[in-house]
Amino acid sequence: MSIIDDATLDHALAGALEAAEAASAIICHYWREGVAVELKDDATPVTIADREAEQAIRHVLARTLPEASIHGEEFGRGDDRALTWLVDPLDGTKSFVRRTPFFSTQIALMAGTELVLGVSKAPLYCETMWARRGGGAWLDGERVHVADTSSLDQASVSTGNVRSLTSGRGWDALGALIRDTNRIRGYGDFCHYHLLARGGLDLVIESDVNILDIAALAVIVREAGGIFTDLDGGELDIHTRSVLAGVPAIHTLAAPRLRGATIP
């Protein structure tokens, strides 16, 4: 038996959409005004837009589902609870600070170990996608579904962060797979997952991600009829670092060829 029912999920989804909208208003303000850039301990950039957007999200989510914990990119993880919000207020800060519009707000809800809800809002790209368990995937109010591509020679593939895939056998495995497909692109960030969910791509490969980057997108892709695992074909969890997401037939064909590819 699930620890969250459909009525509560619908309420949570409404709150997540409200929170994403609040974050977008802040992000767009700083996009227009410009921001100073700081570096975190891991040398990744952070700005006042990231921090204020997460604070706005936390305010809405705490009011929406007070029984849930919040795990955010900028302000850390709360205590362990049955329900946990996973929040990246400004996924793509490197793009944001370089005036490239490929950034988004990512909000997901995890019930136990199950991802049950996701909102992905890209304000400069003018797209909002969302999904909740059993409710389908939606783009700005229109239901979307993955493509029905069934052969690799017709498949379109996109890669994102693949640095660790370039070592060991990973690069050769990726290259061999790409040679058998129709075309390769590198849309990255939220963009290629949005394209996958609405039928514009067939496979997404990443070897260096954080669960906060992809949790909401996993729910969306799955509810759109796709398969979303790590590169070894495993289920996602809080420690997930890689992605293989695709239409069912292409994921099935690609998975054995990339399994273990990030091991030197």
ABEGO torsion letter per residue (X at the ends): XBABBAAAAAAAAAAAAAAAAAAAAAAAAAAAAEBBBBBBAAGBBBBAAAAAAAAAAAAAAAAABAABBBBBAAAEBBBBBABBBBBBABBGAAAAAAGBABBBBBBBBBBEABBABBBBBBAAAGBBBBBBBGAEBBBGGBBBBBBABABAAABBBBBBBAAAAABEAAAAAAAAAAAABABBBBAEEAAAAAAAAAGABABBBBABBBAAAAAAAAAAAAAAGBBBBBAAGBBBBAABABBBBBBAAAAAAAAAAABGAABX
